């Protein structure tokens, strides 16, 4: 698995280990963290390899999950050229490995391939509305190019591919500084800082708890070779950003105020998945409601901030 030290990757590693698999976790830790997988170091069925997927990888495995890529705007815009390389060259290298080994490969794609959509909710037949020269294009277009490569490898080489389009996912092990809306709001609320909403707060997102997302990913990998996707996996219950901010303040018991700032360029106004294919083809639907998932995520970030306080006092 590439990107196994990241937020989603580490949860997927846990799931696969729990199911009795042997897991080779590949990560260069550009955005992932060893803390996410520390509890697995020394496990007899877990192996860690530090590697950048923009370079070829020669290992022996029986299936490949390709999750390697920065996934938050702060991270993927830090080095946009490297972000595109990770999506495109990483896909080429992992597809080449899958072709050599004759094994199935799953691509962790994203709802960002739909851009700022004109269709609502978004289903897999929608081609998207993406700005190819904007500041988000390194991620959006990189992921779109990776999907192209996956389907061309299938058409040209008969490769067994799976493509999952991931909608806003949240939960424990998110990076506190990744700039994503859920982690931003929770950390700001726990610190008593103003909660920053970009735009007027009316833009919508559909938030999927990490355990639900990982279940969809594992189910997709378990499908027959002809089931390629792309498949939307996300929670179709839609919330405004303002509603998320209000829920975060209430669940943390914070006194934080709410501040409004200009909306970043190309930020989608609406995001909601049509999950018909996932429901019918995978037997998958999300089960964790937003408040329950937020409570678990808030508890995680309370622990992270508590652990940092002794270090802050020592400094």
Secondary structure per residue as TSV (DSSP state, phi and psi in degrees):
chain	resnum	aa	ss	phi	psi
A	1	X	-	360.0	128.4
A	2	X	B	-92.8	149.5
A	3	X	T	72.7	24.1
A	4	X	T	-70.4	-13.3
A	5	X	T	-92.4	0.2
A	6	X	S	-84.0	-177.6
A	7	X	H	-56.5	-59.7
A	8	X	H	-71.4	-42.4
A	9	X	H	-58.3	-42.5
A	10	X	H	-66.5	-35.3
A	11	X	H	-68.9	-36.5
A	12	X	H	-66.7	-40.2
A	13	X	H	-57.6	-47.3
A	14	X	H	-56.7	-44.7
A	15	X	H	-62.9	-45.5
A	16	X	H	-67.8	-39.6
A	17	X	H	-62.7	-43.0
A	18	X	H	-62.2	-29.1
A	19	X	T	-84.7	-0.2
A	20	X	T	95.8	7.5
A	21	X	-	-79.9	158.0
A	22	X	-	-91.4	135.0
A	23	X	E	-125.5	126.7
A	24	X	E	-99.8	112.8
A	25	X	E	-96.5	119.0
A	26	X	E	-112.7	125.9
A	27	X	E	-160.4	143.5
A	28	X	-	-99.7	-0.1
A	29	X	-	59.7	34.7
A	30	X	S	-66.9	-42.3
A	31	X	S	-126.4	-19.2
A	32	X	-	-71.9	174.0
A	33	X	-	-140.0	136.6
A	34	X	G	-62.2	-26.6
A	35	X	G	-59.5	-31.1
A	36	X	G	-67.2	-22.2
A	37	X	T	-124.7	9.5
A	38	X	G	-54.6	-37.9
A	39	X	G	-68.1	-12.0
A	40	X	G	-101.6	-12.7
A	41	X	T	-61.3	127.9
A	42	X	T	94.1	-10.4
A	43	X	-	-67.1	136.2
A	44	X	T	-65.7	-18.7
A	45	X	T	-110.4	19.5
A	46	X	E	-126.4	133.8
A	47	X	E	-134.2	136.4
A	48	X	E	-111.4	130.1
A	49	X	E	-128.1	120.8
A	50	X	E	-83.2	118.0
A	51	X	-	-160.0	144.9
A	52	X	-	-98.2	120.9
A	53	X	T	-71.1	-6.6
A	54	X	T	-72.3	-7.0
A	55	X	S	-111.0	148.1
A	56	X	-	-58.5	152.9
A	57	X	-	-127.6	131.7
A	58	X	-	-120.6	97.1
A	59	X	-	-138.9	171.8
A	60	X	-	-116.3	115.3
A	61	X	-	-141.1	168.1
A	62	X	S	-111.3	-2.3
A	63	X	E	-163.8	156.5
A	64	X	E	-130.1	127.0
A	65	X	E	-105.2	119.3
A	66	X	E	-102.3	98.6
A	67	X	-	-113.4	6.0
A	68	X	-	-74.3	114.2
A	69	X	S	170.5	136.0
A	70	X	-	-58.3	139.9
A	71	X	-	-124.0	0.9
A	72	X	S	-115.6	148.3
A	73	X	H	-53.2	-42.1
A	74	X	H	-58.8	-42.8
A	75	X	H	-76.8	-45.1
A	76	X	H	-78.1	-17.4
A	77	X	T	-89.7	-8.9
A	78	X	T	-64.2	-39.5
A	79	X	T	-141.3	78.0
A	80	X	H	-61.6	-34.4
A	81	X	H	-63.8	-43.7
A	82	X	H	-65.3	-33.9
A	83	X	H	-61.7	-47.4
A	84	X	H	-63.8	-41.2
A	85	X	H	-59.8	-42.2
A	86	X	H	-62.4	-42.7
A	87	X	H	-67.4	-47.1
A	88	X	H	-84.2	-56.6
A	89	X	H	-66.2	-36.1
A	90	X	H	-61.5	-42.6
A	91	X	H	-62.9	-45.2
A	92	X	H	-59.3	-45.2
A	93	X	H	-67.9	-40.3
A	94	X	H	-73.5	-36.1
A	95	X	H	-65.4	-38.9
A	96	X	H	-62.0	-39.3
A	97	X	H	-65.6	-44.3
A	98	X	H	-63.1	-38.8
A	99	X	H	-63.8	-43.4
A	100	X	H	-64.3	-39.1
A	101	X	H	-90.6	-11.2
A	102	X	T	58.5	52.6
A	103	X	-	-126.7	155.5
A	104	X	E	-69.3	150.3
A	105	X	E	-137.6	134.7
A	106	X	E	-111.2	131.3
A	107	X	E	-102.3	123.2
A	108	X	E	-81.6	93.3
A	109	X	E	-91.6	-163.0
A	110	X	E	-151.2	155.0
A	111	X	G	-65.8	-14.6
A	112	X	G	-65.6	-14.7
A	113	X	G	-65.4	-18.2
A	114	X	G	-84.9	-11.7
A	115	X	B	61.8	-141.8
A	116	X	S	-92.6	94.2
A	117	X	-	-74.6	148.8
A	118	X	S	-97.9	-5.5
A	119	X	S	-114.9	134.9
A	120	X	S	-143.5	127.2
A	121	X	S	-69.6	170.9
A	122	X	B	-90.6	125.7
A	123	X	-	-110.6	170.5
A	124	X	T	-68.7	-15.4
A	125	X	T	-81.0	-12.0
A	126	X	-	-77.2	130.7
A	127	X	-	-84.0	-13.5
A	128	X	-	95.2	168.8
A	129	X	B	-139.2	88.0
A	130	X	-	-116.7	137.3
A	131	X	-	-82.1	111.5
A	132	X	T	-76.4	-8.0
A	133	X	T	-121.5	10.9
A	134	X	S	-83.8	177.4
A	135	X	T	-71.7	-17.1
A	136	X	T	-93.2	-6.5
A	137	X	H	-64.5	-29.5
A	138	X	H	-56.8	-36.0
A	139	X	H	-86.8	-52.7
A	140	X	H	-58.9	-52.2
A	141	X	H	-74.8	-30.4
A	142	X	H	-60.9	-43.4
A	143	X	H	-69.5	-36.0
A	144	X	H	-65.4	-42.3
A	145	X	H	-63.5	-38.0
A	146	X	H	-63.2	-41.1
A	147	X	H	-60.7	-42.8
A	148	X	H	-57.0	-46.6
A	149	X	H	-61.1	-41.9
A	150	X	H	-61.2	-46.4
A	151	X	H	-72.6	-30.4
A	152	X	H	-71.0	-36.2
A	153	X	H	-64.0	-35.1
A	154	X	H	-67.8	-46.9
A	155	X	H	-66.1	-39.1
A	156	X	H	-86.7	-32.9
A	157	X	H	-121.6	0.0
A	158	X	-	69.3	25.5
A	159	X	-	-70.0	144.2
A	160	X	-	-84.8	97.6
A	161	X	E	-109.1	155.0
A	162	X	E	-136.0	130.1
A	163	X	E	-123.9	119.7
A	164	X	E	-111.2	131.7
A	165	X	E	-102.5	110.5
A	166	X	E	-90.2	126.8
A	167	X	-	-97.0	161.5
A	168	X	-	-32.8	110.4
A	169	X	E	-114.9	143.7
A	170	X	E	-142.5	166.1
A	171	X	-	150.2	-178.1
A	172	X	T	-55.0	148.3
A	173	X	T	81.7	3.2
A	174	X	-	-60.2	149.6
A	175	X	-	-77.1	127.6
A	176	X	T	-62.0	-22.2
A	177	X	T	-113.8	25.5
A	178	X	S	-87.8	-4.3
A	179	X	-	79.3	3.0
A	180	X	-	-76.1	153.0
A	181	X	H	-64.9	-40.9
A	182	X	H	-66.5	-49.7
A	183	X	H	-65.3	-40.0
A	184	X	H	-56.0	-53.2
A	185	X	H	-62.6	-43.7
A	186	X	H	-65.5	-47.0
A	187	X	H	-64.3	-43.3
A	188	X	H	-61.8	-42.3
A	189	X	H	-65.4	-43.9
A	190	X	H	-66.7	-29.2
A	191	X	H	-87.2	-6.1
A	192	X	T	74.1	18.1
A	193	X	-	-87.3	159.3
A	194	X	-	-59.1	139.3
A	195	X	E	-87.0	125.1
A	196	X	E	-97.1	121.1
A	197	X	E	-108.4	125.9
A	198	X	E	-92.4	124.6
A	199	X	S	89.6	-161.9
A	200	X	S	-93.3	1.7
A	201	X	S	87.2	-0.8
A	202	X	-	-86.4	-12.9
A	203	X	-	-64.8	149.7
A	204	X	E	-115.0	153.9
A	205	X	E	-140.6	160.3
A	206	X	E	-119.7	114.1
A	207	X	-	-99.4	123.7
A	208	X	E	-111.3	126.5
A	209	X	E	-70.4	145.4
A	210	X	H	-58.5	-38.4
A	211	X	H	-62.2	-39.0
A	212	X	H	-64.2	-44.8
A	213	X	H	-60.6	-45.9
A	214	X	H	-62.7	-37.5
A	215	X	H	-61.5	-42.2
A	216	X	H	-63.5	-38.7
A	217	X	H	-65.3	-44.9
A	218	X	H	-66.0	-40.1
A	219	X	H	-61.7	-41.0
A	220	X	H	-64.1	-43.1
A	221	X	H	-63.1	-27.3
A	222	X	T	-83.7	1.3
A	223	X	S	-78.7	166.1
A	224	X	-	-67.5	159.8
A	225	X	T	-53.9	-31.4
A	226	X	T	-75.4	-10.6
A	227	X	-	-92.0	97.0
A	228	X	-	-99.5	-23.6
A	229	X	E	82.4	-161.8
A	230	X	E	-67.4	150.0
A	231	X	E	-127.6	124.3
A	232	X	E	-71.2	130.0
A	233	X	E	-129.6	113.4
A	234	X	S	-175.1	174.3
A	235	X	-	-92.9	121.1
A	236	X	-	-79.1	2.3
A	237	X	-	-81.1	120.9
A	238	X	E	-99.0	136.7
A	239	X	E	-130.0	147.2
A	240	X	E	-78.6	158.9
A	241	X	H	-63.5	-35.4
A	242	X	H	-63.0	-40.1
A	243	X	H	-64.2	-38.6
A	244	X	H	-63.3	-43.4
A	245	X	H	-61.0	-44.7
A	246	X	H	-63.7	-41.5
A	247	X	H	-65.2	-38.7
A	248	X	H	-64.7	-44.6
A	249	X	H	-60.5	-44.5
A	250	X	H	-66.0	-44.9
A	251	X	H	-73.9	-26.0
A	252	X	H	-87.7	-14.7
A	253	X	T	69.0	26.7
A	254	X	-	-82.0	157.3
A	255	X	-	-103.4	15.7
A	256	X	-	-61.2	140.5
A	257	X	-	-86.5	172.8
A	258	X	E	-116.9	128.3
A	259	X	E	-115.6	142.8
A	260	X	E	-109.0	136.3
A	261	X	E	-131.9	164.7
A	262	X	-	-60.7	145.8
A	263	X	-	-73.7	131.5
A	264	X	-	-63.3	158.3
A	265	X	T	-61.9	137.7
A	266	X	T	65.0	15.9
A	267	X	-	-71.2	126.0
A	268	X	-	-63.3	140.2
A	269	X	S	-84.8	-29.5
A	270	X	-	-137.4	141.8
A	271	X	-	-149.8	112.7
A	272	X	-	-153.2	126.2
A	273	X	B	-84.8	143.8
A	274	X	-	-88.6	117.1
A	275	X	-	-106.5	24.8
A	276	X	H	-56.8	-43.0
A	277	X	H	-67.2	-42.5
A	278	X	I	-63.1	-41.6
A	279	X	I	-66.5	-46.1
A	280	X	I	-81.8	-37.3
A	281	X	I	-89.2	-28.9
A	282	X	I	-111.3	-10.8
A	283	X	-	65.7	31.7
A	284	X	-	-110.8	133.0
A	285	X	-	-143.4	149.9
A	286	X	-	-72.8	150.1
A	287	X	-	-120.5	-19.8
A	288	X	-	-92.3	113.6
A	289	X	-	-69.4	159.7
A	290	X	H	-56.7	-47.5
A	291	X	H	-63.1	-39.9
A	292	X	H	-64.4	-43.5
A	293	X	H	-65.9	-39.3
A	294	X	H	-62.6	-40.1
A	295	X	H	-60.8	-42.1
A	296	X	H	-66.3	-38.6
A	297	X	H	-71.9	-39.0
A	298	X	H	-61.7	-43.2
A	299	X	H	-60.3	-39.6
A	300	X	H	-62.8	-47.9
A	301	X	H	-70.2	-29.2
A	302	X	H	-58.6	-44.7
A	303	X	H	-63.2	-41.8
A	304	X	H	-61.6	-46.3
A	305	X	H	-69.4	-35.9
A	306	X	H	-63.5	-40.1
A	307	X	H	-66.9	-27.8
A	308	X	H	-79.4	-24.8
A	309	X	H	-62.7	-42.5
A	310	X	H	-59.8	-36.0
A	311	X	H	-67.0	-39.8
A	312	X	H	-63.9	-41.5
A	313	X	H	-67.5	-37.0
A	314	X	H	-66.1	-34.4
A	315	X	-	-70.4	360.0
